């Protein structure tokens, strides 16, 4: 069947798909092709670009800051996933017992997730600024020394981690609450009648029920961590000594501060490839998880 015949036979379907295809072509495909082309050049953004093939990607292999940013991004992801999921589930289990004010508290916990990341970062900077921040003022008020939140690599990393856990946990709370509303009450009641305590019911009934939700949230946290920019850029700028540098912030620094747009774009495409691989992996794991859940039922 030719393309013309297919369009004639399925004209209405193509007509409905056309706006989406145009948006994808203009805002996804075209910029992506342009980014790939830029990553193959030496481009300062101020003059003509010079083609260098895969030299930018080869340069990444010998760039210690790139590997530091990669290690920071992976390490932050490893820490954020259990912290966000654990705090989200814990808060959701507590809110599940409430009969009043649950909707208000859900909105409170979700607020950091839905507001601008710059706003969250500015709040984090207000709390952890080593000169005038809330934490250091409180410490000095009781006679203790302030923490060098922007000068110490460890303290800077800790401040970013705390703010990101706070900002990311809201979504986990709301999603877990929705999943808990569909919890198998019959199994919970049967387990309670058999003498299972709260921890046993959580481990043997609720957690298996929440497995697909947990997988989904874990992938969301991983993808968002690899895309994290605003919180780190506003709070620490990637410093000190690249201690909080992430792949996205390093890509921005190379593309706009160092005027190496080809190299910065190559870093960005590496991030895109990792996120795409993680998403594809999630689809496979999610499909297997759902099949297992169906079989168990």
C-alpha positions as CSV (number, residue, x, y, z in Angstrom):
1,X,0.0,0.0,0.0
2,X,1.5,3.4,-1.1
3,X,1.7,6.3,1.3
4,X,-0.9,8.2,-0.8
5,X,-3.4,5.4,-0.6
6,X,-2.8,5.1,3.1
7,X,-3.4,8.8,3.6
8,X,-6.7,8.6,1.6
9,X,-7.9,5.6,3.6
10,X,-7.0,7.0,6.9
11,X,-7.4,10.7,6.3
12,X,-9.2,11.5,9.5
13,X,-6.6,9.7,11.6
14,X,-3.8,11.6,9.9
15,X,-5.7,14.9,10.3
16,X,-5.9,14.4,14.0
17,X,-2.3,13.3,14.3
18,X,-1.0,16.2,12.1
19,X,-0.9,18.9,14.9
20,X,1.0,16.5,17.2
21,X,3.4,15.5,14.4
22,X,4.0,19.2,13.6
23,X,4.8,20.0,17.3
24,X,7.1,17.0,17.6
25,X,8.9,17.9,14.4
26,X,9.3,21.6,15.3
27,X,10.0,21.4,19.0
28,X,11.7,17.9,19.3
29,X,13.1,16.6,16.1
30,X,14.5,19.8,14.6
31,X,16.2,21.0,17.8
32,X,17.6,17.5,18.4
33,X,19.1,17.3,14.8
34,X,20.5,20.8,15.4
35,X,22.1,19.7,18.7
36,X,23.7,16.7,17.1
37,X,25.1,18.9,14.3
38,X,26.4,21.4,16.9
39,X,28.1,18.7,18.9
40,X,30.2,17.9,15.9
41,X,31.7,21.4,15.6
42,X,33.9,23.9,17.5
43,X,31.3,26.6,17.9
44,X,31.7,29.6,20.2
45,X,28.4,31.1,19.2
46,X,30.1,34.3,18.0
47,X,31.3,33.2,14.6
48,X,31.3,30.4,12.1
49,X,31.4,26.9,13.5
50,X,34.2,24.6,12.4
51,X,33.4,20.9,11.9
52,X,35.5,18.5,14.0
53,X,33.6,15.3,13.7
54,X,33.6,13.2,16.9
55,X,36.5,15.2,18.5
56,X,34.2,16.7,21.2
57,X,33.1,13.2,22.3
58,X,36.7,12.0,22.3
59,X,37.7,15.0,24.5
60,X,35.1,13.9,27.1
61,X,37.1,10.8,27.8
62,X,40.1,12.8,29.0
63,X,38.2,15.6,30.8
64,X,38.5,15.1,34.6
65,X,35.8,17.7,35.3
66,X,33.4,15.7,33.1
67,X,34.1,12.5,35.0
68,X,33.8,14.4,38.3
69,X,30.4,15.7,37.2
70,X,29.4,12.2,36.1
71,X,30.4,10.8,39.5
72,X,28.5,13.6,41.3
73,X,25.4,13.0,39.2
74,X,25.4,9.2,39.7
75,X,26.2,9.6,43.4
76,X,23.4,12.1,43.9
77,X,21.0,9.8,42.1
78,X,22.0,6.8,44.3
79,X,21.3,8.9,47.4
80,X,18.2,10.6,46.2
81,X,16.2,7.5,45.1
82,X,16.0,5.8,48.5
83,X,15.7,9.0,50.4
84,X,12.9,10.4,48.2
85,X,11.0,7.1,48.0
86,X,11.5,6.4,51.7
87,X,10.4,9.8,52.9
88,X,7.5,9.9,50.4
89,X,6.2,6.5,51.5
90,X,6.7,7.3,55.2
91,X,4.7,10.5,54.9
92,X,2.1,8.9,52.8
93,X,1.5,6.2,55.4
94,X,1.1,8.8,58.1
95,X,-1.2,10.9,56.0
96,X,-3.2,7.8,55.2
97,X,-4.4,7.6,58.8
98,X,-5.7,11.2,58.8
99,X,-9.3,11.9,58.3
100,X,-9.1,15.7,58.3
101,X,-6.6,18.0,56.6
102,X,-5.2,15.4,54.3
103,X,-5.8,17.4,51.1
104,X,-4.2,20.5,52.6
105,X,-1.1,18.5,53.8
106,X,-0.9,16.9,50.3
107,X,-0.8,20.4,48.7
108,X,1.8,21.5,51.2
109,X,4.1,18.6,50.4
110,X,3.5,18.8,46.7
111,X,4.1,22.6,46.5
112,X,8.0,22.4,46.3
113,X,7.6,20.0,43.3
114,X,5.2,22.1,41.3
115,X,6.7,25.6,41.9
116,X,9.6,26.9,39.9
117,X,12.9,25.2,40.6
118,X,14.5,28.6,40.9
119,X,12.1,29.5,43.8
120,X,13.0,26.2,45.5
121,X,16.7,27.0,45.0
122,X,16.4,30.5,46.4
123,X,14.6,29.2,49.5
124,X,17.4,26.6,49.9
125,X,20.0,29.4,49.6
126,X,18.1,31.5,52.2
127,X,18.2,28.5,54.6
128,X,21.8,27.4,53.9
129,X,23.7,30.6,53.1
130,X,26.8,30.5,55.1
131,X,26.7,34.2,55.9
132,X,23.1,35.1,56.5
133,X,21.3,31.8,56.2
134,X,18.6,30.6,58.6
135,X,20.6,27.6,59.8
136,X,23.9,29.5,60.5
137,X,22.0,32.3,62.3
138,X,20.4,29.7,64.5
139,X,23.7,28.0,65.2
140,X,25.4,31.3,66.0
141,X,22.4,32.3,68.2
142,X,23.3,29.3,70.5
143,X,27.0,30.1,70.5
144,X,28.1,27.6,67.8
145,X,30.1,28.2,64.7
146,X,28.3,28.5,61.4
147,X,28.7,25.7,58.7
148,X,30.6,26.8,55.5
149,X,27.8,25.7,53.3
150,X,29.3,27.3,50.1
151,X,33.0,26.9,51.0
152,X,33.2,23.2,52.1
153,X,32.6,20.5,49.4
154,X,30.9,18.2,51.9
155,X,28.6,20.9,53.4
156,X,27.7,22.2,49.9
157,X,26.8,18.7,48.7
158,X,24.8,18.1,51.9
159,X,22.8,21.3,51.4
160,X,22.0,20.4,47.8
161,X,20.9,16.9,48.8
162,X,18.6,18.2,51.6
163,X,16.9,20.7,49.3
164,X,16.4,18.1,46.5
165,X,15.0,15.6,48.9
166,X,12.5,18.2,50.1
167,X,11.6,19.3,46.6
168,X,11.2,15.8,45.1
169,X,9.4,14.0,48.0
170,X,6.1,15.8,47.4
171,X,5.4,13.8,44.2
172,X,6.2,10.6,45.9
173,X,3.8,11.4,48.7
174,X,0.9,12.1,46.4
175,X,1.5,9.1,44.1
176,X,2.0,6.7,47.1
177,X,-1.3,8.0,48.7
178,X,-3.1,7.3,45.4
179,X,-1.6,3.8,45.3
180,X,-2.4,3.1,49.0
181,X,-6.1,4.0,48.4
182,X,-6.2,0.9,46.2
183,X,-4.4,-1.3,48.8
184,X,-5.8,-4.9,49.1
185,X,-8.0,-4.5,52.2
186,X,-8.9,-8.2,52.3
187,X,-5.2,-9.2,52.5
188,X,-4.5,-6.6,55.1
189,X,-7.4,-7.7,57.3
190,X,-6.5,-11.4,56.8
191,X,-2.9,-10.7,57.8
192,X,-4.0,-8.8,60.9
193,X,-6.3,-11.6,61.9
194,X,-3.3,-14.0,61.5
195,X,-1.4,-11.9,64.0
196,X,0.8,-10.0,61.6
197,X,2.0,-6.7,63.1
198,X,2.2,-3.3,61.2
199,X,5.7,-4.0,59.9
200,X,4.8,-7.4,58.7
201,X,1.7,-6.1,56.9
202,X,3.8,-3.4,55.3
203,X,6.6,-5.7,54.2
204,X,4.5,-8.7,53.0
205,X,1.3,-6.9,51.7
206,X,1.7,-3.2,51.1
207,X,5.2,-3.2,49.6
208,X,4.5,-5.9,47.0
209,X,1.3,-4.0,46.1
210,X,3.3,-0.8,45.7
211,X,6.1,-2.3,43.6
212,X,4.9,-0.9,40.2
213,X,4.5,2.5,41.8
214,X,7.9,2.3,43.4
215,X,9.5,1.4,40.0
216,X,7.7,4.3,38.3
217,X,8.8,6.8,41.0
218,X,12.4,5.5,41.0
219,X,12.7,6.2,37.3
220,X,11.2,9.7,37.7
221,X,13.7,10.5,40.4
222,X,16.6,9.2,38.3
223,X,15.5,11.1,35.2
224,X,14.9,14.3,37.2
225,X,18.3,14.0,38.9
226,X,20.1,13.8,35.6
227,X,18.2,16.9,34.5
228,X,18.8,18.9,37.7
229,X,20.2,22.3,37.0
230,X,18.5,25.2,38.7
231,X,18.9,24.1,42.4
232,X,22.7,23.5,42.0
233,X,23.3,26.5,39.8
234,X,21.6,28.9,42.2
235,X,22.8,27.4,45.5
236,X,26.4,26.5,44.7
237,X,27.1,27.2,41.0
238,X,28.7,23.7,40.9
239,X,31.3,24.6,43.4
240,X,33.3,24.6,45.5
241,X,36.0,23.0,43.3
242,X,33.4,21.3,41.2
243,X,32.2,19.4,44.3
244,X,28.6,19.8,43.3
245,X,29.1,20.0,39.6
246,X,26.5,17.9,37.7
247,X,26.4,16.9,34.1
248,X,23.8,19.5,33.2
249,X,25.5,22.4,35.0
250,X,28.8,21.5,33.4
251,X,27.2,21.4,30.0
252,X,25.8,24.9,30.7
253,X,29.2,26.1,31.9
254,X,30.9,24.9,28.8
255,X,28.3,26.1,26.4
256,X,27.7,29.6,27.8
257,X,30.5,30.5,30.2
258,X,33.4,29.0,28.3
259,X,31.7,29.6,24.9
260,X,32.4,26.0,23.8
261,X,28.9,25.3,22.6
262,X,29.9,22.3,20.6
263,X,31.5,20.7,23.6
264,X,28.7,21.7,25.9
265,X,26.1,20.3,23.5
266,X,28.1,17.0,23.4
267,X,27.8,16.7,27.2
268,X,24.0,17.5,26.9
269,X,23.6,14.7,24.4
270,X,25.3,12.3,26.7
271,X,22.8,13.2,29.4
272,X,20.0,12.7,26.9
273,X,21.3,9.3,25.9
274,X,21.5,8.2,29.6
275,X,18.0,9.5,30.3
276,X,16.7,7.7,27.2
277,X,18.3,4.5,28.2
278,X,16.9,4.8,31.7
279,X,13.4,5.4,30.3
280,X,13.7,2.4,28.0
281,X,14.8,0.3,30.9
282,X,11.9,1.4,32.9
283,X,9.4,0.3,30.2
284,X,10.9,-3.2,30.3
285,X,10.9,-3.4,34.1
286,X,7.4,-1.9,34.4
287,X,6.1,-4.4,31.8
288,X,7.6,-7.3,33.7
289,X,6.4,-6.0,37.1
290,X,2.8,-5.7,35.8
291,X,3.0,-9.2,34.3
292,X,4.2,-10.5,37.6
293,X,1.4,-8.7,39.5
294,X,-1.2,-10.2,37.1
295,X,0.1,-13.7,37.7
296,X,0.2,-13.2,41.5
297,X,-3.4,-12.1,41.4
